[in-house]
Amino acid sequence: MSRADLAVVDTAAARPNPLWSLGLLRSELVTTFRRWRTVALLGVLAAVPILVGVAVRIETRGGGQAGRGGGEGPAFIGQVTNNGLFLVFTALAATLPFFLPMAVGVVAGDAVAGEADAGTLRYLLVAPAGRTRLLLAKYATTMAFCLVATLVVAASALAVGALLFPLGDLTTISGTRISFADGLGRALLIALVVAASLAGVAALGLFVSTLTNSGIAAMATTVGLVITVQILDQIPQLHALQPYFFSHYWLSFADLMRDPVYWDDLVKDLELQALYTAVFGSAAWARFTTRDVTA
């Protein structure tokens, strides 16, 4: 079902058909993932593990160990040469602070403001599902992008790791050995946790998107807020506030590589993302359901 089809749905219908809502969601997904901007963002994300893998391969060509020399670099990077599966964890740690939230901020910021900027928002609102369902479809689409983007990074890293480094049983942070199959399972779980960790950014971006009719302004504002929050999260004098920043527990996914798994920070991260989703999701709904749509 195309956007044109959705726009001419009979407005006299008393209650929106659930199939119409699925059609709306499908339309949003197709429209978002067909945009060249979305494809370019996914391409950049897929390129990061390639660059990291090649860089580690070059650095260790003479028998050296990646990550030595001051402890710099993303988590797990010192283990990549021993097992290519660690490139998945390294790539996620490298992209999570900036690349992934930036990409999500662009998609979320453009969700509503981009439609208003293009003049298509009022046509979408002609359909009987109403603003609430449209907003839910926008958020669901943004979360789908979070998942796809995270899986693209993980899949690219796994492919590069398999090509450049050996694969096999791996050693956890706790020093225990687990099978390659168990490691793959944990890698998938880590990717899902990283995608869920971006829920707060998605809700924040959607709220910002309801405040303006300029898609570029909404995207820039969302990305700027993400960068600002992460800078504040590094200032020691703000330690009392930092546990409430949506980015504070992002790297807690590393605890999934412990044996047994350390769940405390992981649970705090998911609870914090749920809180941000509730607060900014409600704010987006309040704004979107009461705004005057003229574009």
C-alpha positions, -999 to +999 in steps of 0.1 A: +000+000+000+015+033-011+013+067+006-012+078-020-034+049-013-033+056+025-041+093+019-074+086+001-088+061+026-125+069+033-125+094+061-161+085+069-151+053+085-160+053+122-132+031+134-098+024+116-093-011+104-064-029+121-052-039+086-050-003+077-027+003+107-005-026+094-006-010+060+005+023+075+034+007+093+044-012+062+043+021+042+065+038+068+090+010+068+092+009+030+095+046+027+122+049+053+144+021+041+141+031+004+155+066+011+190+071-002+199+088+031+189+057+050+209+035+027+239+058+030+237+057+068+236+019+068+266+019+044+286+041+067+278+018+096+288-013+076+321+003+067+332+010+103+339-027+112+358-030+079+380-001+088+385-014+123+393-049+111+418-038+085+435-014+109+439-042+135+452-065+108+478-040+097+488-032+132+493-068+142+510-079+109+544-080+125+532-101+154+521-072+177+490-071+199+462-047+191+452-024+219+486-024+236+503+009+242+483+027+268+451+007+268+435+029+241+408+017+218+374+002+221+367-027+245+377-062+233+401-048+206+430-066+222+413-100+216+404-095+179+436-111+166+429-142+187+392-146+176+374-127+148+342-128+168+356-102+191+354-078+162+316-078+166+319-065+202+347-041+192+326-026+163+295-022+184+316-004+211+332+018+185+299+028+168+276+031+198+290+064+212+286+084+180+278+066+147+247+046+158+230+074+178+238+099+150+221+076+125+191+071+147+189+108+154+187+116+117+159+091+111+139+100+142+144+138+137+131+135+102+101+113+111+075+140+115+093+172+106+104+157+072+068+150+063+058+185+072+087+199+053+078+179+022+041+189+025+029+153+029+020+153+066-016+167+063-024+141+036-013+113+059-036+127+086-066+125+063-067+087+069-089+075+098-063+060+121-055+094+135-024+111+149-018+086+177-015+057+154+006+076+129+030+086+157+032+050+169+040+039+134+067+065+132+083+054+164+080+017+155+097+024+122+125+043+140+130+013+164+131-010+134+159+011+120+177+009+153+176-029+151+186-031+114+215-006+119+228-026+149+225-059+130+243-044+100+273-034+122+273-069+138+270-088+105+297-067+088+320-072+117+314-109+118+321-112+080+353-092+083+364-110+114+359-144+097+380-132+067+409-116+086+412-135+118+407-171+132+374-182+147+367-206+175+361-209+212+366-176+230+376-164+264+351-143+284+360-112+304+359-134+335+385-157+320+363-187+313+361-205+279+329-207+260+321-224+227+319-205+194+282-212+192+277-197+227+297-167+216+275-162+185+245-163+208+259-137+231+269-116+201+232-116+189+220-108+224+245-079+226+232-065+193+196-067+206+207-049+238+225-022+218+194-016+197+172-014+228+197+011+242+189+035+214+152+037+223+157+068+244+174+086+215+146+075+192+119+089+215+139+122+220+143+126+182+106+119+176+097+146+202+121+171+186+106+162+152+071+173+164+084+208+174+093+220+139+084+218+103+121+217+092+135+182+088+171+194+087+166+215+119+151+185+138+179+161+127+206+186+136+190+193+170+187+157+178+222+148+169+235+179+188+216+169+219+231+134+217+266+148+214+260+173+242+247+146+266+277+124+260+301+153+266+283+160+299+285+123+308+323+127+308+326+156+331+335+144+367+318+173+384+284+160+371+288+125+385+256+129+405+235+135+373+253+111+350+234+080+359+203+097+345+218+105+311+205+081+284+240+073+273+255+065+307+250+027+306+254+022+269+286+002+271+272-021+298+266-046+271+301-058+278+288-074+309+271-100+287+306-113+280+311-121+317+305-156+332+282-154+349+266-124+333+265-093+354+230-079+350+229-048+373+240-022+348+222-039+319+189-037+338+196+000+347+202+008+310+170-008+299+150+008+327+165+042+318+156+037+281+121+028+291+119+060+312+131+082+284+107+065+259+078+071+283+087+108+290+096+119+255+070+096+238+043+112+259+057+147+252+057+139+214+021+126+216+009+157+235+026+180+210+016+161+179-021+156+188-026+193+195-004+210+169-018+228+139-008+209+108-007+232+078+019+213+057 
